[in-house]
Amino acid sequence: MHDHHLPHFHVRLPRGYVNDPNGPVEFGGTTHLYFQSRSHAELAVPVEWGHATSEDLVHWTLQRPAMSPVPGGVDSGGCWSGNTVVDGDRVRAFYSGKVDHSPYQSILTAVSDEDGTNFSRPAQVVDDPAPEEGVTMFRDPFVWRDGSTWRMVVGSAGPGATASMRQYGSADGLSWQFEGSWRSCRGPCSTVSTRARDGSARS
């Protein structure tokens, strides 16, 4: 029986949990959407990256999960939020890897050389904050290309629930250098806008 409460144009799973989109990117003429998912709506089930593809952004085909936690690995507690970047003839994912009992979600990368359908074993690319920095939360990277330079921001929080975005730069997307924090605020931060070299604002 038709259920009018079900979404008609939203990606959804037959069962389980769907959350933050991690993408999308266009690769090989196909749009790839990655997202947090659980096969069952139970918190004990580690989050993985679901995957759907589309040729027109309206009709979507669910694929098998693109990434799942590696037992005993750097994301054994879940593959959490991040994003994807087309890097030549491959898709590179950046995301938060959760390990139970770790104070931070480490920043990981994984690569797909298989048309964005399957990703390699992840590797940590950014050092966790040092204890003396007083960082109380560190997760959810967002990466983009700025000319020949790779840019990354990571959500973080410090003493007194002060939110900030830690900025990193890289020449190759693998070796990253901390470049300071963009801004700090108490409570939710608004969308960050950057200023292009020609002086125009963008977000």
Secondary structure, DSSP 8 states (H G I E B T S, - for coil): ---TTS-SSS---SSSEEEEE---EEETTEEEEEEEEESSS-TTS--EEEEEEESSSSSEEEEEEEE---TTSTTTTEEEEEEEEEETTEEEEEEEEE-TT-SS-EEEEEEE-STTS-----EEEE----GGG---EEEEEEEEEETTEEEEEEEEEEGGGEEEEEEEEESSSSSEEEEEEEEEEES------EE-TTS-EE-
